[in-house]
């Protein structure tokens, strides 16, 4: 299953990946507008979650050869 997904992913261009990022951004806005209590989360927790999600892609891009 993962091999099939990897072959599909290789067909995406930089523009396609950028459009996916924007769609996730706008979906996040919809979720936050639906659940306004999410805005009360502390910035430190949000920064920690951001780093936790970014570690693997950043490692693969910058460090792993």
Order of alpha helices (4+ residues) and beta strands (2+ residues): alpha-alpha-alpha
